[in-house]
Amino acid sequence: MKSAGLFLIITGAGIVLVGSALCLGVNLSWFGKLPGDIRIVKPGYSLYVPIATCIIMSAVISLIVYLFKIFR
């Protein structure tokens, strides 16, 4: 149960940090506009497939989970 509690505390702290950054106006305009993301905009139709953004987010989340396993 200690590891679950620690995980919840760290996850909550991360959410608070991200929320604070967004409230303070941190510019994340690059997020979702990476070179590997596909964006097609036509009159009456738009398609957005964030491939590169998803790969980077997956790598960061995998690194965080890996670090939790090491320090557990």
C-alpha positions in Angstrom: 0.0 0.0 0.0 2.9 2.4 0.6 3.9 2.3 -3.1 0.3 3.0 -4.2 0.2 6.0 -1.8 3.5 7.3 -3.0 2.4 6.9 -6.6 -0.8 8.9 -5.9 1.1 11.7 -4.1 3.6 12.1 -6.9 0.9 11.9 -9.6 -1.1 14.6 -7.7 2.0 16.8 -7.4 2.6 16.4 -11.2 -1.0 17.4 -12.0 -0.7 20.4 -9.7 2.6 21.5 -11.4 1.0 21.2 -14.9 -2.1 23.0 -13.8 -0.1 25.8 -12.3 2.0 26.1 -15.4 -1.1 26.4 -17.5 -2.7 29.0 -15.2 0.5 31.1 -15.2 0.4 31.2 -19.0 3.3 28.9 -19.9 3.5 28.9 -23.7 3.0 25.4 -25.0 2.1 26.4 -28.6 4.7 24.0 -29.9 2.9 21.1 -28.3 0.9 19.3 -30.9 2.7 21.1 -33.8 5.8 18.9 -34.1 7.3 18.0 -37.4 5.8 14.4 -37.4 2.2 15.5 -36.7 -0.2 15.4 -39.6 -2.6 18.3 -40.1 -5.0 18.5 -43.1 -7.3 21.5 -43.2 -9.7 22.0 -46.0 -13.0 23.9 -46.2 -15.5 22.0 -44.2 -13.0 19.3 -43.2 -10.1 19.1 -40.9 -8.0 16.1 -39.8 -5.3 16.1 -37.1 -3.1 13.0 -36.3 -0.5 13.8 -33.6 1.9 11.0 -34.3 5.1 12.6 -33.1 3.4 14.2 -30.0 2.1 10.7 -29.0 5.5 9.1 -29.4 7.2 11.7 -27.3 4.4 11.5 -24.6 4.7 7.7 -24.6 8.5 7.9 -24.1 8.2 10.4 -21.2 5.5 8.3 -19.5 7.5 5.1 -20.0 10.6 6.8 -18.5 8.6 8.0 -15.5 7.2 4.4 -14.9 10.7 3.0 -15.3 12.1 5.4 -12.7 9.2 4.4 -10.3 10.2 0.8 -10.7 13.9 1.5 -10.1 13.4 3.6 -6.9 10.6 1.4 -5.5 
